[in-house]
Amino acid sequence: MKIVGKPAKMFPMNVMYSVLCLYEDNGVKKVENTLNIPSLLFPQAPVTQTNHYPLNSLEYLHGAREKTEEWKENRWNNWFQQLEEEWIEFNDTLENEKEEWIRGNEKEWDNLLTEIEKKWIHLSRNIDSEYKRTALAESLTWNETMWRVWINTEGRDFIEKEWRQWITNKESYLYSWVSREWVQWKDEKIQEWKNNKWKLDENEYWEKYEKKMKSGKLSKFLNLKEKEKWLKWKDRNRREKEQWLNWVQTKDDIYINSKWEKWKKWKNYKRNLFYKWVDAYVNKWIQEKRWYVLVNEVKELTLPKDDSM
């Protein structure tokens, strides 16, 4: 019998299950197991006396692979469960911060009303100068009736505009802030998962494998053996990504795609309160005939300047 081949020195467990060698017997090439490699790899696996293969070698190897995948899936499931628990804590903290923010707006609300009241006693304080020089210049000839009409129409519009701008700025800040906090938190969490060392090593390995496969540098034999594990890796990553995106979508509906109910109630309550306040303020403004102060200020603005000064 003439040996025409010899066993290779290295046989990774995930590449070959036994050592093969070729020999010629009566001019016919045959394949024979020359070493009991499976028994060396798996000393507890049962073997036959005829071919030295473990009776369940394929099942044993398959089970080891499944166990590895099972371990990785368990790691993901455990992380995902912990993620939900951490999200509850994050959400509670954010809710408390929003509550505190609303309480802070109560004081700002009082300041807003005070500023509006002062503004419409003295035009020169904050009202646009161009408006005072032009639109209000004609008010020098108004009588009381005309002032009443003005404060209930154009004047009231200016007052309500202050409110609309204030509440719009507050709402814009609220939802931008909440969205920013949520996006930062979720990005940090998924990055924590991706930065697990075993995950980084695995991804690096298969990314290199994909590059070699595309370049044709992998032998067909090795490619076939590794392809199964590569496909499992791709499928597991796909499932993780899908589960993550679905979970994120449900939370996006809370922080991005919907309005905070308590803020809506607070805003509506303050809106109604503001309109009642405006009614009372306008009536008081008329009763105290506060337009006299405005007229004097408009006169000062419209008087020709002394060039000799």
Secondary structure as UniProt FT lines:
FT   STRAND          2..3
FT   TURN            13..15
FT   STRAND          20..25
FT   TURN            26..27
FT   STRAND          28..33
FT   HELIX           37..41
FT   TURN            43..44
FT   TURN            49..51
FT   TURN            55..56
FT   HELIX           57..119
FT   TURN            120..121
FT   HELIX           123..126
FT   HELIX           129..133
FT   TURN            134..136
FT   HELIX           137..141
FT   HELIX           144..152
FT   HELIX           154..194
FT   HELIX           197..215
FT   HELIX           220..255
FT   HELIX           261..287
FT   TURN            288..290
FT   HELIX           291..302
FT   TURN            307..308
//
